[in-house]
Amino acid sequence: MISRSLRPTSAPVLAGALIVVTVLAAGPLRSLDAALQGYWARRYTPNWWGFLDSVPNAIAGQAVCLPVLLVIAVVLARKHRTWHPLAIVVAAEVAFYVGVGGMKVLLARTSPAAGIGRFWQGGVFEYGWYGISYPSGHAAEAILFYGAAAYLLRVYSGPDVRIRKRLNFLVGLITANAVIVAFYLGFHWPTDLLGGMLAGGLMLRIIIDVDRRVAAGKPILGWRPPTVRTAVAARSALAPAPSPVSTAALPEPGCGHGVGTGTSVTCPGRAPHGDPERQRPAPAATGDGARHDGSTRSGHPVARPADGLPSLCGSTCATPG
């Protein structure tokens, strides 16, 4: 069994992979980046370049992915009467701008349109968006925002395994579209796209892990968060309260009062209310000993269970005469 902390999608594994890719992109893989990068769309499909940039490439941009996530969160928040889905949206935005955006500004790698892809040679003030190429924002957004939307749908809608697999497939398809289109347009170095996927996956994993710890009431870095109304709490609050049951109507273990009838029922060999004179087995009614009027030869009526309720003593219980 693989430990949960060492699964391919766990935070430690994603963080380690991101560090390795970043180190390789800064040096050993620069020649490979230069060999693979090219403005392939302009070269092979010049008439489609504008369409590819404005439609498929825009699916992973903030102008599309953020509204999609926000609409899903608002619908779920109204339906379940909780702010929790909107908190996930805020967390995704903060994770993108602080986590992914912070890496882009800190590493300051030039894009193919601005330089040869050296780290710390670009910068947002010198080259604008072309000076903060690593990691790719579109690749990170595809996983982070659409992955957060799929997570909310899985948590609140409770889909079956087939729908869960379809959501994962859809997120993977959107991510593949973002990476392939960006590479075909030539906007990024190949390692930018790989680093973007790892960065987006890491941010999404951190959000999910923190959200689950908050829902479980577990401490986060020594800080215990307050109670948060999550999906489970929302469903519990919307569920109808159980009807109160009077303990007076419940029978004692064994024989006693009939369920919900208030009729005293005595089992064979047991005296009602401690009467020693009645502590003898009741005769079994067999054959023609049972009359058609529902009584036995001793004249005691045969106890019948209440309407629709099973008798606690069985068919040999009788009410005291």
Sine and cosine of phi, psi and omega as CSV:
sin_phi,cos_phi,sin_psi,cos_psi,sin_omega,cos_omega
0.00,0.00,0.73,-0.69,0.04,-1.00
-1.00,0.06,0.76,-0.66,0.01,-1.00
-0.87,0.49,0.56,-0.83,-0.01,-1.00
-0.85,0.52,-0.57,0.82,-0.02,-1.00
-0.96,0.27,-0.16,0.99,-0.03,-1.00
-0.90,-0.44,0.22,0.97,0.07,-1.00
-0.94,0.35,0.41,-0.91,-0.05,-1.00
-0.84,0.54,-0.49,0.87,-0.02,-1.00
-0.99,-0.16,0.20,0.98,0.03,-1.00
-0.97,0.23,0.36,-0.93,-0.04,-1.00
-0.89,0.46,-0.71,0.71,0.01,-1.00
-0.87,0.49,-0.66,0.75,-0.02,-1.00
-0.92,0.38,-0.70,0.72,0.02,-1.00
-0.90,0.44,-0.65,0.76,0.02,-1.00
-0.91,0.42,-0.68,0.73,0.03,-1.00
-0.90,0.45,-0.68,0.74,0.02,-1.00
-0.90,0.44,-0.63,0.78,0.02,-1.00
-0.90,0.44,-0.64,0.76,0.03,-1.00
-0.90,0.43,-0.69,0.73,-0.01,-1.00
-0.90,0.44,-0.72,0.69,-0.01,-1.00
-0.89,0.45,-0.63,0.78,0.01,-1.00
-0.90,0.44,-0.70,0.72,0.01,-1.00
-0.90,0.44,-0.68,0.74,0.01,-1.00
-0.93,0.38,-0.61,0.79,0.01,-1.00
-0.92,0.38,-0.46,0.89,0.00,-1.00
-0.96,0.27,-0.29,0.96,-0.05,-1.00
-0.55,-0.84,-0.98,0.22,-0.15,-0.99
-0.87,0.50,-0.50,0.86,-0.07,-1.00
-0.99,-0.13,0.12,0.99,-0.02,-1.00
-0.91,0.42,-0.63,0.78,0.01,-1.00
-0.92,0.39,-0.60,0.80,0.05,-1.00
-0.93,0.38,-0.63,0.78,0.08,-1.00
-0.85,0.52,-0.72,0.70,-0.03,-1.00
-0.91,0.42,-0.54,0.84,-0.02,-1.00
-0.97,0.25,-0.54,0.84,-0.07,-1.00
-1.00,-0.01,-0.41,0.91,-0.06,-1.00
-0.97,0.24,0.62,-0.79,0.05,-1.00
-0.11,-0.99,0.38,-0.93,0.05,-1.00
-1.00,0.01,0.94,0.33,-0.15,-0.99
-0.92,0.40,-0.55,0.83,-0.01,-1.00
-0.91,0.42,-0.68,0.73,0.02,-1.00
-0.93,0.37,-0.49,0.87,-0.05,-1.00
-0.98,0.17,-0.70,0.71,-0.13,-0.99
-0.98,-0.21,-0.53,0.85,-0.01,-1.00
-0.72,-0.70,0.91,0.41,-0.07,-1.00
-0.89,0.46,-0.50,0.87,-0.01,-1.00
-0.96,0.29,-0.31,0.95,-0.03,-1.00
-0.99,-0.17,-0.04,1.00,-0.09,-1.00
-0.87,0.49,-0.73,0.68,-0.02,-1.00
-0.90,0.44,-0.64,0.77,0.02,-1.00
-0.91,0.41,-0.69,0.72,0.01,-1.00
-0.88,0.48,-0.58,0.81,-0.02,-1.00
-0.96,0.26,-0.61,0.79,-0.11,-0.99
-1.00,0.00,-0.32,0.95,-0.04,-1.00
-0.91,-0.42,-0.95,0.30,-0.04,-1.00
-0.89,0.46,-0.64,0.77,-0.03,-1.00
-0.94,0.34,-0.48,0.88,-0.04,-1.00
-0.98,0.22,-0.26,0.97,-0.02,-1.00
-0.87,0.49,-0.56,0.83,-0.02,-1.00
-1.00,-0.02,0.07,1.00,0.00,-1.00
-1.00,0.08,0.26,-0.97,-0.01,-1.00
-0.88,0.48,-0.51,0.86,-0.04,-1.00
-0.91,0.41,-0.32,0.95,-0.02,-1.00
-0.91,-0.41,-0.78,0.62,-0.14,-0.99
-0.93,0.36,-0.58,0.81,0.01,-1.00
-0.92,0.39,-0.73,0.68,0.08,-1.00
-0.87,0.50,-0.59,0.80,0.03,-1.00
-0.88,0.47,-0.74,0.67,0.02,-1.00
-0.90,0.44,-0.63,0.77,-0.04,-1.00
-0.92,0.38,-0.65,0.76,0.01,-1.00
-0.89,0.45,-0.72,0.70,0.02,-1.00
-0.88,0.48,-0.66,0.75,-0.01,-1.00
-0.92,0.40,-0.65,0.76,0.00,-1.00
-0.91,0.42,-0.69,0.72,0.00,-1.00
-0.88,0.48,-0.72,0.70,0.00,-1.00
-0.92,0.38,-0.60,0.80,0.01,-1.00
-0.91,0.42,-0.66,0.75,0.02,-1.00
-0.94,0.35,-0.64,0.77,-0.04,-1.00
-0.92,0.38,-0.66,0.75,-0.08,-1.00
-0.98,-0.22,0.04,1.00,0.07,-1.00
0.82,0.57,0.82,0.57,-0.01,-1.00
-0.51,-0.86,0.51,-0.86,0.05,-1.00
-1.00,0.06,-0.05,1.00,-0.12,-0.99
-0.84,0.54,-0.72,0.69,0.03,-1.00
-0.86,0.51,-0.60,0.80,0.03,-1.00
-0.93,0.37,-0.52,0.86,0.08,-1.00
-0.91,0.42,-0.57,0.82,0.06,-1.00
-0.91,0.41,-0.62,0.79,0.04,-1.00
-0.89,0.46,-0.73,0.68,0.02,-1.00
-0.88,0.47,-0.67,0.74,0.01,-1.00
-0.89,0.46,-0.62,0.78,0.02,-1.00
-0.91,0.41,-0.66,0.75,0.03,-1.00
-0.90,0.43,-0.70,0.71,0.01,-1.00
-0.90,0.44,-0.67,0.74,0.00,-1.00
-0.89,0.45,-0.60,0.80,-0.02,-1.00
-0.94,0.33,-0.77,0.64,-0.08,-1.00
-0.96,0.27,-0.60,0.80,-0.01,-1.00
-0.99,0.12,-0.73,0.68,-0.04,-1.00
-0.97,0.24,-0.90,0.43,-0.04,-1.00
-0.94,0.34,-0.73,0.69,0.01,-1.00
-0.89,0.46,-0.60,0.80,0.05,-1.00
-0.89,0.46,-0.64,0.77,0.05,-1.00
-0.91,0.43,-0.65,0.76,-0.01,-1.00
-0.88,0.47,-0.70,0.71,-0.01,-1.00
-0.94,0.34,-0.64,0.76,-0.05,-1.00
-0.93,0.37,-0.68,0.74,-0.05,-1.00
-0.99,0.14,-0.48,0.88,0.14,-0.99
0.75,0.66,0.85,0.53,0.02,-1.00
-1.00,-0.05,0.69,-0.72,0.01,-1.00
-0.97,0.23,0.58,-0.81,0.04,-1.00
-0.99,0.14,0.16,-0.99,0.03,-1.00
-0.85,0.52,-0.44,0.90,-0.02,-1.00
-0.99,0.16,-0.20,0.98,-0.09,-1.00
-0.86,-0.51,-0.19,0.98,-0.03,-1.00
-0.02,-1.00,-0.36,-0.93,-0.08,-1.00
-0.97,-0.23,0.21,0.98,0.11,-0.99
1.00,0.07,0.41,0.91,0.05,-1.00
-0.98,0.19,0.58,-0.82,0.10,-0.99
-0.98,0.20,0.53,-0.85,0.03,-1.00
0.88,0.47,0.35,0.94,0.06,-1.00
-0.93,-0.37,-0.09,1.00,-0.01,-1.00
-0.97,-0.23,-0.79,-0.62,-0.01,-1.00
0.78,-0.63,0.59,-0.80,-0.03,-1.00
-0.95,0.32,-0.48,0.88,-0.02,-1.00
-0.98,0.19,-0.52,0.85,-0.02,-1.00
-1.00,0.10,-0.66,0.75,-0.12,-0.99
-0.85,-0.53,-0.02,1.00,-0.04,-1.00
0.93,0.36,-0.64,-0.76,0.01,-1.00
-0.90,0.43,-0.39,0.92,-0.01,-1.00
-0.98,0.22,-0.13,0.99,0.00,-1.00
-0.97,-0.23,0.09,1.00,0.03,-1.00
-0.72,-0.69,0.92,0.39,-0.15,-0.99
-0.99,0.11,-0.48,0.88,-0.10,-1.00
-0.94,-0.35,0.73,-0.68,-0.16,0.99
-0.99,0.16,0.27,-0.96,-0.03,-1.00
-0.90,0.44,0.80,-0.60,0.02,-1.00
-0.94,0.34,-0.62,0.78,-0.01,-1.00
-0.92,0.40,-0.66,0.75,0.03,-1.00
-0.91,0.42,-0.63,0.78,0.03,-1.00
-0.93,0.37,-0.67,0.74,-0.02,-1.00
-0.91,0.42,-0.60,0.80,-0.02,-1.00
-0.86,0.51,-0.71,0.71,0.00,-1.00
-0.97,0.23,-0.69,0.72,-0.11,-0.99
-0.92,0.40,-0.81,0.59,-0.13,-0.99
-0.98,0.21,-0.72,0.69,0.03,-1.00
-0.95,0.31,-0.51,0.86,0.10,-0.99
-0.92,0.39,-0.61,0.79,0.07,-1.00
-0.91,0.42,-0.62,0.78,0.05,-1.00
-0.90,0.44,-0.68,0.73,0.04,-1.00
-0.90,0.43,-0.61,0.79,0.02,-1.00
-0.89,0.45,-0.69,0.73,0.03,-1.00
-0.90,0.44,-0.67,0.74,0.02,-1.00
-0.90,0.44,-0.62,0.79,0.01,-1.00
-0.93,0.37,-0.62,0.78,-0.05,-1.00
-0.95,0.31,-0.71,0.70,-0.14,-0.99
-1.00,-0.04,-0.56,0.83,-0.05,-1.00
-1.00,0.04,-0.29,0.96,0.02,-1.00
0.83,0.56,0.80,0.60,-0.05,-1.00
-0.95,0.30,0.33,-0.95,0.06,-1.00
-0.98,0.21,-0.02,-1.00,-0.09,-1.00
-0.89,0.46,-0.59,0.81,-0.02,-1.00
-0.91,0.42,-0.70,0.71,0.02,-1.00
-0.92,0.40,-0.61,0.79,0.04,-1.00
-0.87,0.49,-0.68,0.73,0.03,-1.00
-0.91,0.42,-0.59,0.80,0.02,-1.00
-0.92,0.39,-0.62,0.79,0.06,-1.00
-0.90,0.44,-0.70,0.72,0.04,-1.00
-0.89,0.46,-0.64,0.76,0.03,-1.00
-0.90,0.43,-0.64,0.77,-0.02,-1.00
-0.91,0.41,-0.67,0.74,0.05,-1.00
-0.90,0.45,-0.66,0.75,0.05,-1.00
-0.90,0.45,-0.61,0.79,0.01,-1.00
-0.92,0.40,-0.68,0.74,0.01,-1.00
-0.91,0.42,-0.64,0.77,0.02,-1.00
-0.91,0.42,-0.69,0.72,0.03,-1.00
-0.88,0.47,-0.63,0.77,0.06,-1.00
-0.87,0.49,-0.71,0.71,-0.02,-1.00
-0.89,0.46,-0.68,0.74,-0.05,-1.00
-0.94,0.33,-0.72,0.69,-0.06,-1.00
-0.92,0.39,-0.69,0.73,-0.02,-1.00
-0.91,0.40,-0.69,0.73,0.01,-1.00
-0.89,0.45,-0.63,0.78,0.04,-1.00
-0.92,0.38,-0.66,0.75,-0.02,-1.00
-0.93,0.38,-0.56,0.83,0.05,-1.00
-0.97,0.24,-0.36,0.93,0.03,-1.00
0.99,0.11,0.35,0.94,-0.06,-1.00
-0.97,0.25,-0.42,0.91,-0.11,-0.99
-0.75,-0.66,0.38,-0.92,0.24,-0.97
-0.96,0.30,0.51,-0.86,0.01,-1.00
-0.83,0.56,-0.62,0.79,0.01,-1.00
-0.94,0.35,-0.40,0.92,0.12,-0.99
-0.87,0.49,-0.68,0.73,-0.05,-1.00
-0.94,0.35,-0.65,0.76,0.04,-1.00
-0.91,0.42,-0.69,0.72,0.05,-1.00
-0.90,0.43,-0.56,0.83,0.03,-1.00
-0.91,0.42,-0.66,0.75,0.04,-1.00
-0.89,0.45,-0.67,0.74,0.01,-1.00
-0.92,0.39,-0.65,0.76,0.01,-1.00
-0.91,0.41,-0.70,0.72,0.04,-1.00
-0.90,0.43,-0.66,0.75,0.05,-1.00
-0.90,0.43,-0.62,0.79,0.03,-1.00
-0.91,0.41,-0.70,0.72,0.02,-1.00
-0.89,0.46,-0.66,0.75,0.01,-1.00
-0.91,0.41,-0.67,0.74,0.01,-1.00
-0.90,0.44,-0.63,0.77,0.03,-1.00
-0.90,0.44,-0.68,0.74,0.01,-1.00
-0.88,0.48,-0.71,0.70,-0.03,-1.00
-0.91,0.41,-0.70,0.72,-0.01,-1.00
-0.89,0.45,-0.69,0.72,0.01,-1.00
-0.91,0.42,-0.66,0.75,0.00,-1.00
-0.88,0.47,-0.66,0.75,0.01,-1.00
-0.93,0.36,-0.59,0.81,0.04,-1.00
-0.93,0.36,-0.61,0.80,0.05,-1.00
-0.90,0.44,-0.69,0.72,0.00,-1.00
-0.90,0.44,-0.55,0.84,0.00,-1.00
-1.00,0.08,-0.08,1.00,-0.01,-1.00
0.96,0.28,0.37,0.93,-0.01,-1.00
-1.00,0.03,0.51,-0.86,-0.01,-1.00
-0.94,0.33,0.49,-0.87,0.03,-1.00
-0.87,-0.50,0.95,-0.32,-0.05,-1.00
0.81,0.59,0.67,0.74,0.03,-1.00
1.00,0.08,-0.14,0.99,-0.01,-1.00
-0.97,-0.25,0.80,-0.60,0.01,-1.00
-1.00,-0.08,0.92,-0.40,-0.06,-1.00
-0.94,0.33,0.37,-0.93,0.09,-1.00
-0.94,0.34,0.22,-0.98,0.00,-1.00
-0.90,0.43,0.77,-0.64,-0.03,-1.00
-0.90,-0.44,0.68,-0.73,0.03,-1.00
-0.99,0.16,0.99,-0.13,-0.03,-1.00
-0.98,-0.21,-0.24,-0.97,-0.08,-1.00
-0.88,0.48,-0.69,0.72,-0.03,-1.00
-0.91,0.42,-0.69,0.73,0.01,-1.00
-0.91,0.41,-0.60,0.80,0.00,-1.00
-0.91,0.41,-0.68,0.73,0.02,-1.00
-0.91,0.42,-0.62,0.78,0.00,-1.00
-0.91,0.42,-0.61,0.79,-0.02,-1.00
-0.94,0.34,-0.51,0.86,-0.02,-1.00
-1.00,0.09,-0.26,0.97,-0.02,-1.00
-0.95,0.31,0.61,-0.79,0.02,-1.00
-0.92,0.40,0.57,-0.82,0.00,-1.00
-0.95,0.31,0.59,-0.80,0.01,-1.00
-0.93,0.37,0.52,-0.85,0.00,-1.00
-0.94,0.33,0.68,-0.73,0.01,-1.00
-0.93,0.37,0.65,-0.76,-0.01,-1.00
-0.92,-0.39,0.80,-0.60,0.01,-1.00
-0.96,0.28,0.77,-0.63,0.00,-1.00
-0.95,0.32,-0.31,0.95,0.00,-1.00
-0.93,0.36,-0.45,0.89,-0.03,-1.00
-1.00,0.10,-0.15,0.99,-0.04,-1.00
-0.99,0.10,0.71,-0.70,-0.01,-1.00
-0.97,0.23,0.38,-0.92,0.12,-0.99
-0.96,0.28,0.30,-0.95,0.05,-1.00
-0.85,0.52,0.71,-0.71,-0.04,-1.00
1.00,-0.06,-0.76,-0.65,0.00,-1.00
-0.96,-0.27,0.22,-0.97,-0.02,-1.00
0.23,-0.97,-0.79,-0.62,0.01,-1.00
-0.99,0.13,0.56,-0.83,0.07,-1.00
-0.91,0.41,0.57,-0.82,-0.08,-1.00
-0.91,0.41,0.90,-0.44,0.12,-0.99
0.95,0.31,0.12,0.99,-0.04,-1.00
-0.95,-0.32,-0.42,0.91,-0.05,-1.00
0.97,0.24,0.12,0.99,-0.03,-1.00
-1.00,-0.05,0.75,-0.66,0.02,-1.00
-0.96,0.29,0.80,-0.60,-0.02,-1.00
-0.87,-0.49,0.76,-0.65,-0.04,-1.00
-0.91,-0.41,0.74,-0.68,0.06,-1.00
-1.00,0.02,0.38,-0.92,0.04,-1.00
-0.85,0.52,0.67,-0.75,0.04,-1.00
0.99,0.17,0.12,0.99,-0.03,-1.00
-0.77,-0.64,0.78,-0.62,-0.03,-1.00
-1.00,0.07,0.65,-0.76,0.06,-1.00
-0.95,0.30,0.77,-0.64,0.08,-1.00
0.82,0.57,0.57,0.82,0.13,-0.99
0.97,0.24,0.39,0.92,0.02,-1.00
-0.98,0.21,0.93,-0.37,-0.07,-1.00
-0.93,0.37,-0.40,0.92,-0.05,-1.00
-0.94,0.33,-0.34,0.94,-0.07,-1.00
-0.98,-0.21,0.11,0.99,-0.06,-1.00
-1.00,0.09,0.94,0.33,0.08,-1.00
-0.58,-0.82,0.49,-0.87,-0.05,-1.00
-0.90,0.44,0.62,-0.79,0.07,-1.00
-0.98,0.19,0.65,-0.76,0.00,-1.00
-0.92,0.40,0.67,-0.74,0.02,-1.00
-0.98,0.22,0.73,-0.69,0.01,-1.00
-1.00,-0.03,0.95,-0.31,0.00,-1.00
-0.79,-0.62,0.35,-0.94,0.05,-1.00
0.86,0.51,-0.77,-0.64,-0.04,-1.00
-1.00,0.04,0.14,0.99,0.04,-1.00
-0.93,0.37,-0.37,0.93,0.02,-1.00
-1.00,-0.03,0.84,-0.55,-0.02,-1.00
-0.99,0.12,0.29,-0.96,0.01,-1.00
-0.96,0.28,-0.29,0.96,-0.01,-1.00
-1.00,0.09,0.10,0.99,0.07,-1.00
1.00,0.02,0.19,0.98,0.02,-1.00
-0.88,-0.48,0.25,-0.97,0.03,-1.00
-0.99,-0.16,0.03,-1.00,-0.02,-1.00
-0.90,0.44,-0.46,0.89,0.02,-1.00
-0.97,0.26,-0.12,0.99,0.03,-1.00
1.00,0.00,-0.10,0.99,0.03,-1.00
-0.99,0.15,0.75,-0.66,0.05,-1.00
-0.93,0.36,0.58,-0.82,0.04,-1.00
-0.96,0.28,0.78,-0.63,-0.01,-1.00
-0.94,0.33,0.76,-0.65,0.06,-1.00
-0.92,-0.40,0.56,-0.83,0.02,-1.00
-0.91,0.42,0.40,-0.91,0.06,-1.00
-0.89,0.46,0.24,-0.97,-0.09,-1.00
-0.82,0.57,0.90,-0.43,0.08,-1.00
0.96,0.27,0.04,1.00,-0.03,-1.00
-0.92,-0.40,0.65,-0.76,0.00,-1.00
-0.96,0.26,0.53,-0.85,0.06,-1.00
-0.96,0.28,0.60,-0.80,-0.01,-1.00
-0.99,0.17,-0.33,0.94,-0.09,-1.00
-0.97,-0.26,-0.31,0.95,-0.08,-1.00
0.98,-0.20,-0.14,-0.99,-0.10,-0.99
-0.98,0.19,-0.15,0.99,-0.04,-1.00
-0.99,-0.11,0.02,1.00,0.01,-1.00
-0.96,0.29,0.54,-0.84,0.01,-1.00
-0.63,-0.78,0.54,-0.84,0.06,-1.00
-0.98,0.18,0.57,-0.82,-0.01,-1.00
-0.91,0.42,0.66,-0.75,-0.02,-1.00
-0.97,0.25,0.00,0.00,0.00,0.00
